[in-house]
């Protein structure tokens, strides 16, 4: 954790002592002497010392160390790094503030200097003190810590001090009552072990910590090991090196012969390799590699094991999908949390083991269900908590009390704190660049589904994302998210039609433990004054408000605060000024979405460090001119607000990357003007770091200069007139990074003449709203993107010719939406059409009276929406030929449709459809 705090401080110092800032500072320091003149040099020395400390921490970050001295030292390092970051931010501001003609001059005009800021003289003294504190910290490390850890060279967690946790876990595997909801996994594992395939097969059992991977495999291993000539169970994470793993393996395969055991103990790595080959030659063996953290370890061991053609098997348990990929897809077993029914059964078996049939008394069921819900299907927690409750008083008051302090019990009760340790092991093994990203997810309320795009932008604003090669920060951040998923640290809830993550969540119990870690590390605090307990850490850098009944201003006023997220939409009595704390002038993230705010106070401009401002779902109608002082702003989100225009001077915000400016006027989206963008402003086309612009209302000047926005990835532009289209196509052709484009005409009558449209080959999503000029479907554009486009939406096009034959060119299309596109009567899908399409919506085509689907068409369609087809009387012919269909939504169809639907159901044409919604 301290690593990222140090990295952020190093990054800030690098900005302060180089480039534009130092050029501004030179005239100022030329007039100064003593400590002030030495400020840049001293800051550089601080940076160099931080780099050494960071290297030390990085070297030791993955070691399992319970040394409280080291832990205390790291905590002191983190606090010092925070103090350094604060001082550097003050330095950057003051240099600009004192240089009236600099690029900060606009800031000076609209923003008062925050009273908490130092003068240069005082700052020079502060930097000198920071240097002394760093020197003392380094001295403490050398005196108390260095000698203890210098001999360690282990890069994977060492379980030594927590071996009892693993003994506890394995001791459970003999109790069949603990195996609930895993019969399907056992069956698969048995089949793979005993299959007639005579080659060496690797089987991977993967999933998040606490699901019982090792217990499941141990249970099967004990039952099946006698069928193999030799066998070995290796806890890989307890073995530091490959030679230790091989030595352990050989000892188990040789048995209890003391002489041989002694000889094995003295072998070097080459002798171990040769001896292992001799032992395994012509034998059927079973090897379990338990708790593997690195794919390289599994690959090296696999390469050492002979394929003797005797049906030998290797089983790997791991929390990391990348490690599991060493096995073929057919040999992977992915464990999932228990469903509610199985979780309740397992819990009751542990609590009421003395009672026949393990029945829960009615008066305890309410609190029992709450405790089970908190475990979210995690067998490790269910077994531990159930066992502990079996020893407690079986009363409603006791169980209610236990539920209210469940997290405390997990953290402090020695009988069950192995649960926390095993779950936190995954966190401790995360690379440093992922640890803050993971803890950040715990700042959202329990059960909240997190959105990919929003979280990525927050991570970037916080400074968590490192530049990697030519990839954008957004691309790097998405790779972080994917890595957390592959490490089973977060759960994907929804993906888009082409497999990209859309929504995800944290497991409830892991989230609780992450909150504890966040508080311990001063990373973040949560505010909830409805429970009677407010969990605020005085040095915390971030705050999330889940529920708030009282005035929160007294708690918020902290100069340390960098992030404020508000989630309680019931704070009706507060104005926007209450959420811009007077002392917290270094806020980098401010999210007030959903609050009933109508105006933004002028003091917003004092937040010169602000990078992320979200006012979604508020009643904001305008922004004050002082927003031009937010020179570091990267994301401004004003979705579903009352804003119609941007203030003058807005275009000076050169660092803006994402600008979201639309509102819904018709939630049913049935009208042409269901959404409304914001009018463009002078100079908006000069924001050349902009990647997202959604939704902007065009004018002729903006269209002509829009090509300057060469970094745009996502663009939604509306109010397009026919006369703009030629220039629009020219400007769009300059956007070589464009991935998503939505073009909307100014009204239903206006014709979009986009025949000359030429877009980059990586375009994935295209939405066109408005009448299309004749022949556009035959234009080069529609044939030029046949292999790249994955999502297509056509609305209000009013085509007389059936568009489907032309759209079949898009062979990779996964999502198709057509609203008021076609004025004909029949729509047909021929065999082979749209082979990858997963979702399709046909809406408001009032003349369509027949739809037919040939066998072999739409073979991967999962979601079908038929809405507003007023003349559609019968169920689509061939609907029985959709083998992958999962959901069908039917609404606003012909009055006779429902009767014919029932007839089709009786005939068995719909029995393959799991879910059907009718309105």
Secondary structure as the mmCIF struct_conf table of DSSP 4:
data_model
#
loop_
_struct_conf.conf_type_id
_struct_conf.id
_struct_conf.beg_label_comp_id
_struct_conf.beg_label_asym_id
_struct_conf.beg_label_seq_id
_struct_conf.end_label_comp_id
_struct_conf.end_label_asym_id
_struct_conf.end_label_seq_id
HELX_RH_AL_P HELX_RH_AL_P1 UNK A 2 UNK A 16
TURN_TY1_P TURN_TY1_P1 UNK A 17 UNK A 17
BEND BEND1 UNK A 18 UNK A 18
HELX_RH_AL_P HELX_RH_AL_P2 UNK A 19 UNK A 30
TURN_TY1_P TURN_TY1_P2 UNK A 31 UNK A 31
HELX_RH_AL_P HELX_RH_AL_P3 UNK A 34 UNK A 37
TURN_TY1_P TURN_TY1_P3 UNK A 38 UNK A 38
HELX_RH_AL_P HELX_RH_AL_P4 UNK A 39 UNK A 60
TURN_TY1_P TURN_TY1_P4 UNK A 61 UNK A 62
BEND BEND2 UNK A 63 UNK A 63
HELX_RH_AL_P HELX_RH_AL_P5 UNK A 68 UNK A 98
TURN_TY1_P TURN_TY1_P5 UNK A 100 UNK A 101
BEND BEND3 UNK A 102 UNK A 102
TURN_TY1_P TURN_TY1_P6 UNK A 103 UNK A 104
HELX_RH_AL_P HELX_RH_AL_P6 UNK A 105 UNK A 110
HELX_LH_PP_P HELX_LH_PP_P1 UNK A 112 UNK A 114
TURN_TY1_P TURN_TY1_P7 UNK A 115 UNK A 116
HELX_LH_PP_P HELX_LH_PP_P2 UNK A 117 UNK A 119
HELX_RH_AL_P HELX_RH_AL_P7 UNK A 120 UNK A 140
HELX_RH_PI_P HELX_RH_PI_P1 UNK A 141 UNK A 145
HELX_RH_AL_P HELX_RH_AL_P8 UNK A 146 UNK A 149
TURN_TY1_P TURN_TY1_P8 UNK A 150 UNK A 151
BEND BEND4 UNK A 156 UNK A 156
HELX_RH_3T_P HELX_RH_3T_P1 UNK A 160 UNK A 162
HELX_RH_AL_P HELX_RH_AL_P9 UNK A 163 UNK A 171
HELX_RH_3T_P HELX_RH_3T_P2 UNK A 172 UNK A 174
HELX_RH_3T_P HELX_RH_3T_P3 UNK A 176 UNK A 178
BEND BEND5 UNK A 181 UNK A 181
HELX_RH_AL_P HELX_RH_AL_P10 UNK A 183 UNK A 193
TURN_TY1_P TURN_TY1_P9 UNK A 194 UNK A 194
BEND BEND6 UNK A 196 UNK A 196
BEND BEND7 UNK A 199 UNK A 199
STRN STRN1 UNK A 201 UNK A 206
BEND BEND8 UNK A 208 UNK A 208
TURN_TY1_P TURN_TY1_P10 UNK A 209 UNK A 210
BEND BEND9 UNK A 211 UNK A 211
HELX_RH_AL_P HELX_RH_AL_P11 UNK A 213 UNK A 224
HELX_RH_3T_P HELX_RH_3T_P4 UNK A 225 UNK A 227
BEND BEND10 UNK A 228 UNK A 229
STRN STRN2 UNK A 230 UNK A 235
HELX_RH_3T_P HELX_RH_3T_P5 UNK A 236 UNK A 238
BEND BEND11 UNK A 241 UNK A 241
HELX_RH_AL_P HELX_RH_AL_P12 UNK A 242 UNK A 254
BEND BEND12 UNK A 256 UNK A 256
HELX_RH_AL_P HELX_RH_AL_P13 UNK A 258 UNK A 266
HELX_RH_AL_P HELX_RH_AL_P14 UNK A 269 UNK A 280
TURN_TY1_P TURN_TY1_P11 UNK A 281 UNK A 282
STRN STRN3 UNK A 285 UNK A 292
HELX_RH_AL_P HELX_RH_AL_P15 UNK A 295 UNK A 304
BEND BEND13 UNK A 305 UNK A 305
BEND BEND14 UNK A 309 UNK A 310
STRN STRN4 UNK A 313 UNK A 318
BEND BEND15 UNK A 319 UNK A 319
HELX_RH_AL_P HELX_RH_AL_P16 UNK A 321 UNK A 324
TURN_TY1_P TURN_TY1_P12 UNK A 325 UNK A 326
BEND BEND16 UNK A 327 UNK A 327
HELX_RH_3T_P HELX_RH_3T_P6 UNK A 329 UNK A 331
STRN STRN5 UNK A 332 UNK A 334
HELX_LH_PP_P HELX_LH_PP_P3 UNK A 337 UNK A 339
HELX_RH_AL_P HELX_RH_AL_P17 UNK A 340 UNK A 351
TURN_TY1_P TURN_TY1_P13 UNK A 352 UNK A 354
BEND BEND17 UNK A 355 UNK A 355
HELX_RH_3T_P HELX_RH_3T_P7 UNK A 356 UNK A 358
HELX_LH_PP_P HELX_LH_PP_P4 UNK A 359 UNK A 361
HELX_RH_AL_P HELX_RH_AL_P18 UNK A 362 UNK A 375
TURN_TY1_P TURN_TY1_P14 UNK A 376 UNK A 377
HELX_RH_AL_P HELX_RH_AL_P19 UNK A 379 UNK A 389
TURN_TY1_P TURN_TY1_P15 UNK A 390 UNK A 391
BEND BEND18 UNK A 392 UNK A 392
BEND BEND19 UNK A 395 UNK A 395
HELX_RH_AL_P HELX_RH_AL_P20 UNK A 396 UNK A 404
TURN_TY1_P TURN_TY1_P16 UNK A 405 UNK A 405
HELX_RH_AL_P HELX_RH_AL_P21 UNK A 406 UNK A 412
TURN_TY1_P TURN_TY1_P17 UNK A 414 UNK A 416
HELX_RH_AL_P HELX_RH_AL_P22 UNK A 417 UNK A 428
TURN_TY1_P TURN_TY1_P18 UNK A 429 UNK A 429
BEND BEND20 UNK A 430 UNK A 430
HELX_RH_AL_P HELX_RH_AL_P23 UNK A 432 UNK A 441
TURN_TY1_P TURN_TY1_P19 UNK A 442 UNK A 443
BEND BEND21 UNK A 444 UNK A 444
HELX_LH_PP_P HELX_LH_PP_P5 UNK A 445 UNK A 445
TURN_TY1_P TURN_TY1_P20 UNK A 446 UNK A 447
HELX_LH_PP_P HELX_LH_PP_P6 UNK A 448 UNK A 449
STRN STRN6 UNK A 450 UNK A 451
HELX_RH_AL_P HELX_RH_AL_P24 UNK A 452 UNK A 462
TURN_TY1_P TURN_TY1_P21 UNK A 463 UNK A 463
HELX_LH_PP_P HELX_LH_PP_P7 UNK A 465 UNK A 467
TURN_TY1_P TURN_TY1_P22 UNK A 469 UNK A 470
HELX_RH_AL_P HELX_RH_AL_P25 UNK A 473 UNK A 486
TURN_TY1_P TURN_TY1_P23 UNK A 487 UNK A 488
BEND BEND22 UNK A 489 UNK A 490
STRN STRN7 UNK A 491 UNK A 495
TURN_TY1_P TURN_TY1_P24 UNK A 497 UNK A 498
BEND BEND23 UNK A 499 UNK A 499
STRN STRN8 UNK A 501 UNK A 505
HELX_RH_AL_P HELX_RH_AL_P26 UNK A 508 UNK A 520
TURN_TY1_P TURN_TY1_P25 UNK A 521 UNK A 522
BEND BEND24 UNK A 523 UNK A 523
STRN STRN9 UNK A 525 UNK A 528
TURN_TY1_P TURN_TY1_P26 UNK A 529 UNK A 530
BEND BEND25 UNK A 531 UNK A 532
STRN STRN10 UNK A 535 UNK A 535
TURN_TY1_P TURN_TY1_P27 UNK A 538 UNK A 539
BEND BEND26 UNK A 541 UNK A 541
STRN STRN11 UNK A 542 UNK A 547
BEND BEND27 UNK A 550 UNK A 550
HELX_RH_AL_P HELX_RH_AL_P27 UNK A 553 UNK A 556
TURN_TY1_P TURN_TY1_P28 UNK A 559 UNK A 560
STRN STRN12 UNK A 563 UNK A 566
TURN_TY1_P TURN_TY1_P29 UNK A 569 UNK A 570
TURN_TY1_P TURN_TY1_P30 UNK A 572 UNK A 573
HELX_RH_3T_P HELX_RH_3T_P8 UNK A 576 UNK A 579
BEND BEND28 UNK A 580 UNK A 580
BEND BEND29 UNK A 582 UNK A 583
TURN_TY1_P TURN_TY1_P31 UNK A 585 UNK A 586
BEND BEND30 UNK A 588 UNK A 588
STRN STRN13 UNK A 589 UNK A 591
TURN_TY1_P TURN_TY1_P32 UNK A 593 UNK A 594
BEND BEND31 UNK A 595 UNK A 595
HELX_RH_3T_P HELX_RH_3T_P9 UNK A 602 UNK A 606
TURN_TY1_P TURN_TY1_P33 UNK A 608 UNK A 609
STRN STRN14 UNK A 612 UNK A 614
TURN_TY1_P TURN_TY1_P34 UNK A 616 UNK A 617
BEND BEND32 UNK A 618 UNK A 618
HELX_RH_3T_P HELX_RH_3T_P10 UNK A 625 UNK A 629
TURN_TY1_P TURN_TY1_P35 UNK A 631 UNK A 632
STRN STRN15 UNK A 635 UNK A 637
TURN_TY1_P TURN_TY1_P36 UNK A 639 UNK A 640
BEND BEND33 UNK A 641 UNK A 642
STRN STRN16 UNK A 645 UNK A 645
HELX_LH_PP_P HELX_LH_PP_P8 UNK A 646 UNK A 647
TURN_TY1_P TURN_TY1_P37 UNK A 648 UNK A 649
HELX_RH_3T_P HELX_RH_3T_P11 UNK A 650 UNK A 652
TURN_TY1_P TURN_TY1_P38 UNK A 654 UNK A 655
STRN STRN17 UNK A 658 UNK A 660
STRN STRN18 UNK A 663 UNK A 664
BEND BEND34 UNK A 665 UNK A 665
TURN_TY1_P TURN_TY1_P39 UNK A 667 UNK A 668
BEND BEND35 UNK A 671 UNK A 671
TURN_TY1_P TURN_TY1_P40 UNK A 672 UNK A 673
BEND BEND36 UNK A 674 UNK A 674
STRN STRN19 UNK A 675 UNK A 676
STRN STRN20 UNK A 678 UNK A 679
TURN_TY1_P TURN_TY1_P41 UNK A 682 UNK A 683
HELX_RH_3T_P HELX_RH_3T_P12 UNK A 684 UNK A 686
TURN_TY1_P TURN_TY1_P42 UNK A 688 UNK A 689
STRN STRN21 UNK A 692 UNK A 697
HELX_RH_AL_P HELX_RH_AL_P28 UNK A 700 UNK A 705
HELX_RH_3T_P HELX_RH_3T_P13 UNK A 706 UNK A 708
TURN_TY1_P TURN_TY1_P43 UNK A 710 UNK A 711
BEND BEND37 UNK A 713 UNK A 713
STRN STRN22 UNK A 714 UNK A 720
HELX_RH_3T_P HELX_RH_3T_P14 UNK A 722 UNK A 724
HELX_RH_AL_P HELX_RH_AL_P29 UNK A 725 UNK A 732
TURN_TY1_P TURN_TY1_P44 UNK A 733 UNK A 734
TURN_TY1_P TURN_TY1_P45 UNK A 736 UNK A 737
STRN STRN23 UNK A 740 UNK A 745
BEND BEND38 UNK A 746 UNK A 749
STRN STRN24 UNK A 751 UNK A 752
TURN_TY1_P TURN_TY1_P46 UNK A 755 UNK A 756
TURN_TY1_P TURN_TY1_P47 UNK A 761 UNK A 762
STRN STRN25 UNK A 765 UNK A 769
BEND BEND39 UNK A 770 UNK A 770
STRN STRN26 UNK A 771 UNK A 772
TURN_TY1_P TURN_TY1_P48 UNK A 774 UNK A 775
HELX_RH_3T_P HELX_RH_3T_P15 UNK A 776 UNK A 778
BEND BEND40 UNK A 779 UNK A 779
HELX_RH_AL_P HELX_RH_AL_P30 UNK A 780 UNK A 784
TURN_TY1_P TURN_TY1_P49 UNK A 785 UNK A 788
STRN STRN27 UNK A 791 UNK A 795
BEND BEND41 UNK A 796 UNK A 796
STRN STRN28 UNK A 799 UNK A 799
BEND BEND42 UNK A 800 UNK A 801
HELX_RH_AL_P HELX_RH_AL_P31 UNK A 804 UNK A 807
TURN_TY1_P TURN_TY1_P50 UNK A 808 UNK A 809
TURN_TY1_P TURN_TY1_P51 UNK A 811 UNK A 812
STRN STRN29 UNK A 815 UNK A 819
BEND BEND43 UNK A 820 UNK A 820
STRN STRN30 UNK A 822 UNK A 822
BEND BEND44 UNK A 824 UNK A 825
STRN STRN31 UNK A 826 UNK A 829
TURN_TY1_P TURN_TY1_P52 UNK A 831 UNK A 832
BEND BEND45 UNK A 833 UNK A 833
TURN_TY1_P TURN_TY1_P53 UNK A 835 UNK A 836
STRN STRN32 UNK A 839 UNK A 843
TURN_TY1_P TURN_TY1_P54 UNK A 846 UNK A 847
STRN STRN33 UNK A 850 UNK A 853
TURN_TY1_P TURN_TY1_P55 UNK A 855 UNK A 856
BEND BEND46 UNK A 857 UNK A 858
TURN_TY1_P TURN_TY1_P56 UNK A 859 UNK A 860
STRN STRN34 UNK A 863 UNK A 867
BEND BEND47 UNK A 868 UNK A 868
TURN_TY1_P TURN_TY1_P57 UNK A 870 UNK A 871
BEND BEND48 UNK A 874 UNK A 874
HELX_LH_PP_P HELX_LH_PP_P9 UNK A 875 UNK A 876
STRN STRN35 UNK A 877 UNK A 877
TURN_TY1_P TURN_TY1_P58 UNK A 878 UNK A 878
HELX_RH_3T_P HELX_RH_3T_P16 UNK A 879 UNK A 881
TURN_TY1_P TURN_TY1_P59 UNK A 883 UNK A 884
STRN STRN36 UNK A 887 UNK A 891
BEND BEND49 UNK A 892 UNK A 892
TURN_TY1_P TURN_TY1_P60 UNK A 895 UNK A 896
HELX_RH_AL_P HELX_RH_AL_P32 UNK A 897 UNK A 906
TURN_TY1_P TURN_TY1_P61 UNK A 907 UNK A 912
BEND BEND50 UNK A 914 UNK A 914
STRN STRN37 UNK A 915 UNK A 918
#
